[in-house]
Amino acid sequence: MSVAKKEYKRVTTKSLIDMKSRGEKISMLTAYDYTFSRIIDGAGIDVILVGDSASNVMAGHETTLPITLDQMIYHASSVVRGAGRSLVVVDLPFGSYQSNPKEALRSAIRIMKESGGHAVKLEGGKEIKESIKRILNAGIPVMGHLGLTPQSIYKFGSYTVRAKEETEAQKLKEDAIMLEKMGCFSIVLEKVPATLAEEVAKSISIPVIGIGAGSGVDGQVLVLHDILGMTNEFHPRFLRRYANLYDEITSAVSRYVEDVKNVEFPNKEESY
Ligand code: KIV
């Protein structure tokens, strides 16, 4: 395992910026465990995001708010063990960085030390500037997240497209420039009009990675379980499914149940 890992050159925050400057698009997916991390790392994904969407996908919560820092560290350390080449970015969960910069730094340090992740992601712009500054000053790479920021869902009231109005669009553009100036290495832009996303991507030199933000950005991110068709009740317009694992798994498990009931599993070859 460790020998295989050494065959690959690790994607770094700098290599992502270089990819943008040479026009190479960046691929990013979420993962929350070792097995999926190993598979998608081997398939050539550039960035693995240990998203707080684990709160929805892994724990079945309605929002991303309930997941804790300890739970994020558990998921992230499993993902890091499976990732030989990809850059692993870990979400700071709701409540772990908003109250003050000191707490934000403490949370980011715990993620880096206890999970072995390579960078952290925080939701928001100007309002969390001091927290971002503190984390960057400690030498921890930061990815920003603007547009639809799911940790603020109760402020927004719905998961609809953000920054359609000029005031919000203007603030988003200013936040993106601020994040670049502060030293963030990349920004996730979620569910905003494609024209605005393209304008933001062109206005800064760090990569803008979109989700529901059109093709004029520097890379794309989606939730792994969504592209694999495991979350069959979720149908946003921005999602493309590359497999239908919900049906595949249902069929495999049904056949297993049938074989066990009919004593067709295990057979002689499968027994000692
Ligand atoms: O938590 C997450 O999965 C995310 C992506 C949707 C960008 O933040």
Boltz pocket constraint, residues with backbone or C-beta under 6 A from the ligand:
constraints:
  - pocket:
      binder: B
      contacts: [[A, 30], [A, 49], [A, 50], [A, 51], [A, 52], [A, 53], [A, 54], [A, 91], [A, 188], [A, 190], [A, 211], [A, 221], [A, 222], [A, 223]]
      max_distance: 6.0
